[in-house]
Amino acid sequence: MENALDNSELAKRFLLGNLSESERAKIEDGFLAQDDSFQELLLAEDDLIDAYVRGELSAPDRVLFELWISTSQRGTERVEFAQTLF
């Protein structure tokens, strides 16, 4: 995780479950150990929701996103809210 772009991409892959177990564990340690890293994860989550609502995710990412968001009532509500703003 060397710069914000790398962090953003890693956070996206983390949220979509698109990492190996070892990568996921390393990212979890980093995001959970440092407050600013956790904030980056939250921002990446917002960006991912916005990209989904705008139809900007690739087909594979859209499928992963829908699987991820379907497991969370809070996530579903956030998507619905974002859709009202779009």
NORURKA-V989485 format. One record per residue. RES is the residue in three letters. BURIAL is # if it has 9 or more other C-alpha atoms within 8 Angstrom, else .. D_LAST is the distance of its C-alpha to the last C-alpha in whole Angstrom. Layout:
res: [RES RES]
burial: [BURIAL BURIAL]
d_last: [D_LAST D_LAST]
This chain:
res: [MET GLU ASN ALA LEU ASP ASN SER GLU LEU ALA LYS ARG PHE LEU LEU GLY ASN LEU SER GLU SER GLU ARG ALA LYS ILE GLU ASP GLY PHE LEU ALA GLN ASP ASP SER PHE GLN GLU LEU LEU LEU ALA GLU ASP ASP LEU ILE ASP ALA TYR VAL ARG GLY GLU LEU SER ALA PRO ASP ARG VAL LEU PHE GLU LEU TRP ILE SER THR SER GLN ARG GLY THR GLU ARG VAL GLU PHE ALA GLN THR LEU PHE]
burial: [. . . . . # # # . # # # # # # # . . # . . . . # . . # . . # # # . . . . # # . # # . . # # . . # # # # # # . . . # . . . # # . # # . . # # # . . . . # # . # # . . # . . . .]
d_last: [31 32 29 26 25 27 26 22 23 26 23 21 24 25 22 22 26 27 30 33 35 36 33 31 34 34 31 31 34 32 29 31 34 32 30 28 28 26 24 23 22 20 18 18 17 13 13 14 11 9 11 11 7 7 11 13 15 19 20 22 20 17 20 21 18 18 21 21 18 20 23 21 20 18 16 15 14 12 10 10 9 6 5 6 4 0]
